[in-house]
Amino acid sequence: MGLFDFLSNDGDKKPVQPAAKPAAGGATDFFGNAGNAAKPAAPTAAAGDTYTVVSGDSLSKIAKNHYGDAAKWHQIYDANKATIGSNPDRIEVGQVLTLPKL
């Protein structure tokens, strides 16, 4: 991103879509043993999609794009307090946020 990119009039850029989830089944451990692979930990937030923060994002912009209502940013913040911290205005590029199902 260049120094003057913030002056451009590209307000309708779309956020980056989350990566495709791997297909279910067929999990193996390092040695190829089926059924002995470690199980992923359950997410602490309500099950939902994930979103990786890009430059220019805010919780309200993410809520507007995902839920159609910018006022639902509180739900995203509540589900990601451990990642975001105490200030919801301080999200950082590259953070992976859980977008809870409403």
C-alpha positions in Angstrom: 0.0 0.0 0.0 1.5 3.3 -1.0 1.6 6.5 1.0 -1.3 8.1 -0.9 -3.5 5.1 -1.4 -5.9 6.4 1.3 -6.8 9.3 -1.0 -8.0 7.0 -3.8 -11.8 6.8 -4.3 -12.0 3.0 -4.1 -14.6 2.8 -1.3 -16.3 -0.2 -2.8 -13.5 -2.7 -2.5 -14.7 -6.1 -1.4 -13.0 -7.8 1.6 -10.9 -10.9 1.0 -12.9 -14.1 1.2 -11.9 -16.7 3.8 -10.0 -19.7 2.5 -12.0 -22.8 1.6 -12.4 -25.3 4.4 -10.8 -28.8 3.9 -13.1 -31.7 3.0 -14.4 -33.8 5.9 -13.1 -37.3 6.5 -9.9 -39.0 5.5 -7.9 -37.3 8.3 -4.6 -39.0 9.1 -1.7 -38.2 11.4 1.8 -37.5 10.3 2.5 -41.2 9.7 -0.7 -41.8 7.8 -2.6 -43.6 10.6 -6.3 -42.9 10.1 -8.3 -42.3 13.2 -5.3 -41.4 15.4 -5.0 -37.8 14.2 -5.3 -35.1 16.8 -8.8 -33.5 16.9 -8.9 -29.7 16.5 -10.0 -27.7 19.6 -13.5 -26.5 19.6 -13.8 -22.7 19.0 -14.7 -20.6 22.1 -17.1 -18.4 20.1 -20.4 -19.7 18.6 -19.7 -21.6 15.5 -19.4 -19.4 12.4 -17.2 -18.2 9.6 -13.8 -16.7 9.9 -12.6 -13.5 8.4 -9.0 -12.2 8.0 -8.7 -8.4 8.6 -7.5 -6.4 5.6 -6.3 -2.8 5.4 -9.1 -0.3 5.9 -11.3 -2.7 7.8 -13.3 -1.8 10.9 -15.7 -4.1 12.9 -18.6 -2.1 11.6 -17.5 -2.5 8.0 -17.1 -6.3 8.5 -20.5 -6.5 10.2 -22.1 -4.5 7.3 -20.5 -6.8 4.7 -21.2 -10.1 6.5 -24.5 -9.4 8.3 -25.9 -6.5 6.3 -26.0 -4.3 9.4 -23.0 -2.3 10.7 -24.6 -2.0 14.1 -23.9 -5.7 14.7 -20.2 -5.1 15.2 -20.7 -5.7 18.9 -21.4 -9.4 18.2 -18.1 -9.7 16.3 -16.2 -7.9 19.1 -17.8 -10.1 21.8 -16.8 -13.3 20.0 -13.2 -12.0 19.5 -12.3 -10.1 22.6 -9.3 -12.4 23.2 -7.9 -11.6 19.8 -8.8 -7.9 19.6 -8.1 -6.8 23.2 -9.9 -4.2 25.2 -10.2 -1.6 22.4 -12.5 -2.6 19.5 -11.1 0.2 17.3 -7.7 -1.4 17.3 -8.0 -4.4 14.9 -4.9 -5.2 13.0 -4.3 -6.4 9.4 -3.9 -10.2 9.3 -6.0 -10.9 12.5 -8.4 -13.8 11.9 -11.8 -13.1 13.5 -14.6 -15.5 14.1 -17.9 -14.2 12.7 -20.6 -15.8 14.9 -23.9 -17.0 13.4 -26.7 -14.7 14.6 
